[in-house]
Amino acid sequence: QVQLVESGGGLVQAGGSLRLSCAASGRIFISRSMAWFRQTPGKEREFLATINWNGVSKYHAEFVKGRFTISRDNAKNTVYLQMNSLKPEDTAVYSCAAVRGGVSGTRYVNIYDCDYWGQGTQVTVSS
């Protein structure tokens, strides 16, 4: 069992930065790849990035490359999403997820590849 709690969201001006955190409880965290998604009203969850269990391998969606960076600290049971050069279209609820065992954490994953989810944190970017 894994419980995930996101934090770090808020209101930021366009061009600003935020770092989201996802704190995990449960011993399986260290063995799982982790992912970040976001969702806006009326739209499906959108994949952003994955990171493998030890943080060595990462994969970012093309549209966030160069602006968003996923990382993790297994000693703190936490995965992060550093977001720079934020745009109003980045406004969304951001959620972290644990990737199912056996699914690669070094590529795109969809929502069905993940079995544990946080409640999400709101990010609002003003113009």
MOKAPE-V128580 format. One record per backbone hydrogen bond with DSSP energy under -0.5 kcal/mol. NH is the residue of the N-H (numbers start at 1). CO is the residue of the C=O. If there is no record, write none. Layout:
# MOKAPE-V128580
((NH	CO) (NH	CO))
This chain:
# MOKAPE-V128580
((3	25) (5	23) (7	21) (10	122) (12	124) (14	126) (15	86) (16	13) (18	83) (20	18) (20	81) (21	7) (22	79) (23	5) (24	77) (25	3) (29	26) (30	27) (31	28) (32	28) (32	29) (34	51) (35	97) (36	49) (37	95) (38	46) (39	93) (43	40) (46	38) (48	36) (49	36) (50	59) (51	34) (52	57) (55	52) (59	50) (61	48) (64	61) (65	61) (65	62) (67	64) (68	64) (69	82) (71	80) (73	78) (76	73) (78	73) (79	22) (80	71) (81	20) (82	69) (83	18) (83	81) (84	67) (84	82) (85	15) (86	16) (90	87) (91	88) (92	123) (93	39) (94	92) (94	121) (95	37) (97	35) (98	116) (99	33) (99	97) (100	113) (103	100) (113	110) (114	111) (115	98) (116	98) (118	96) (119	4) (121	94) (123	92) (124	10) (126	12) (126	124))
